[in-house]
Structure formats: C-alpha cells, structure tokens
Amino acid sequence: MISCGKRRLRGPAPRDTGQGRAWCWAWLRALVTGLVALGSLALPVTAAVPAHAATSGTFVYVANFTTNNVSVINAVTNTVAATIPVGTSPFWVAVSPDGTTAYVTNNGSNNVSVIDTTTDTVTATVTVGTNPAGAAVSPDGTSVYVTNSNSQNVSVISTATNTVTATITTGTGPFDVAFTPDGTAAYVNNLVDNTVSVINTATDTVTTTIPVGTQPIAVAVSPDGSTVYVANQSTNNVSVISTATNTVTTTIPVGTTPQTLAVSPDGTSVYVTNRNSNSVSVISTATNTVTTTIPVGNHPYGVAFSPGGTRAYVANELDGTVSVITTATSTVTATVTVGPRPFGVATARVPVVVTSTASCPTGSAITGGGYQQSGGAVPPVEVTSRPVGNTWQILADNQSTNSTTVTPYAVCTP
C-alpha cells in the first residue's frame, strides 16, 4: 500500500518513496480516465480532417485523448466537419458564452489550447498546472478556470490576454469546475479529498469546503444557481448541494461509476453518464429521482446539451463515438464516429452573420429584442437572439443550410 498525500491506494508500486508517490498519482489518473483498463489495447489512428472556415450554427467539440486532437461535429448533419490538432492527451472542452472560443485542457502537456470556433484553428496555448482536467468559462466570458489535478490548484486564465492571472489552492485532486450563473462563485470537486471547494471569484479564494461522496469526479450548477450536482464515482450516486447553505441536501442513486453530468438548459433534468453501466441516468430536478435510463455506447464519459436542450451529446470512450440523444423521447437517434478515447464534450453556437444588425440610436439603451422569420420552408433549428452591446444578434443552428430569412429587431429605451 502506498500513499498519495492523504489517500492510500492498494497496488504494486516502486519501493522508492519519490517514485512511489509519482506512480501513485499516475495510477489514480489512469483509474479516473480509463488508462488502466486500456493500457494493453492497440488503438486505431484516424486521419485528420482539415480545419475549415466554420459556418454559423451549432457545433459539438469532442476531445480525443489518444490522437491529440478535437473532433468538430456539425449538429445538423451529425458528421465530423473538422479535426483540430491540440496538445498532448486532450481531456476537457469548455466554450465561451458567445460561442466564439473553445478551451481544451491538455492533460499530458500541462497546457490549454485556445480554439477560434469561427475558423476552427488554435490561436493560443496557455501553460497551466500539472495534469489539467476540467475547465469552465465564467458567465461574463472574462476568465477560464482550469483544475490542475496533480497540482492541487486552479489556474485562472484571462481571456483578454490568454495568460494565467491567479492560482487558487484547493483540496487534493481537483478535477472539475462549474460557475454559478451570476459568476460570483465556482465549485470545484476534489477527487481524493471527497470534498467540493467553493471559490469566491471576486477574491479567488476558497471560502467553504463541502464533504460529499467518495471520489467526486464531476460538478454542475443549475441554471437558476440554486443547486449544485456532484457525481461520486465510487459510491454510484449524485450529491445535491444547496448553494444557499453550501450543504448536501440529498443523495441520488444512479448507475455504476458515474463520470460526468450536465443540467438541461431549462433546469428540469440532469443527465449523468454511467461508465460501467453504459448508460445515462436522467434525474428529475423536481423530485431528485431517476426517471429514465438511456442505453448509450461503451464507457460513456462526457455529456453536453445543445443550447436549446433538444439534444444531448455523450462521448463513448471505448467506442470512439458520440451518441446523440433526442431529449423529448430520451432515445439515441444518431451515433457519430470521432477519434479514439473521446472524453470531454461541449457545444458551441457560432454566431450567425447577419447583413443588417438591429441597433439602438446613440443615447438609447437596448432593453430587449427578438427576431422575425420569413421565406423558406425549413426554419432554422433552435433559433434564438440576444443583446450584444447596443445591438441585437441572432444565433441559430446552421442557418446558412436553409432558405429561411431571420431578421433581428431591438427594443430601445428611451
């Protein structure tokens, strides 16, 4: 038996203390990411698809751990539109709120690749701590928090400069991170300590530590900011935390070895991937119970919803595929082949370029807006609109693939 900090693990290891500690941490990372189970398998190498000038619409970014690249799935056609080379052993993907940038944690090269989603090219590489795992972009888009699983800290990246501006000490084995919708707090699960650290983002300090289940591996926050969900992989359940009190209010049993989880955009359900059950548990947030279980591929890991919540995307590690779930029916309606060992998944709604922009006159403030549709038999999927400065912008899934015209309008005051 050897010791990784406070946690002791069984298994063969070098007798030298320094080597033993390094082996222990390597073994723990291998356990979490599935390297132990696949260490002896010969994995195929896929040919890279050239990067493209991305069209407007929704795309799915998938980190392929073995081939050091990211697959970009067109969400309308469910085909791989591009493959982007990144760093070594890419693990997780986080997307900026405006959909223009994706951040990929490279677990093996201790850095983060910054991808421009409008061109699907890497524009910067940011050095962080040891073995970066999870990442999240703040709601205002100004910073990226990256959990360094072997440094016991979080790197804070400024999106304006692509540099690390702060480093926050957490518990042992920080693995995932999620912001509250108002951006005032970030929750980080500590895999080895069996805790969740609560970070005050104004001061970049840990203010509270919450005990949860065994080996908490992922964390997600509800859209209204009232609840945090934590997947505990060794106890096969999800801890539910009230953000008002920062205490666990209930625990929900799910499948075997839960890995990651995501809350639907409308806040009504939580999707949990169960690695050793090859399934997704769907939790009702109203009752905190599992209402259905969806079979997916082999060893599911990452899960992400489409911006409108009509679809969910699940990365199946051992199959090298992504299952596309139609949320209305809780069924897999498509399967997309990506690279080997896919882990992190994120959706990016690349802004639609409009020929005329709805804006407010000088001296007036934009207080609302919307869009008007005309022409064409096939309307855009999940079309939405939002304020950007003093203009109103339209976003839709691959609007350029159909003939419908979408025109934004703004509501101005006075």
Secondary structure, DSSP 8 states (H G I E B T S, - for coil): -EEETTEEE-S---SSHHHHHHHHHHHHHHHHHTHHHHTT---------------SEEEEEEEETTTTEEEEEETTTTEEEEEEE-SSSEEEEEE-TTSSEEEEEETTTTEEEEEETTTTEEEEEEE-SSSEEEEEE-TTSSEEEEEETTTTEEEEEETTTTEEEEEEE-SSSEEEEEE-TTSSEEEEEETTTTEEEEEETTTTEEEEEEE-SSSEEEEEE-TTSSEEEEEETTTTEEEEEETTTTEEEEEEE-SSSEEEEEE-TTSSEEEEEETTTTEEEEEETTTTEEEEEEE-SSSEEEEEE-TTSSEEEEEETTTTEEEEEETTTTEEEEEEE-SSSEEEEEEEEE----SS-EE--TT-EEEEEEEEEES-SS--EEEEEEEETTEEEEEEESGGGS--EEEEEEEEE-
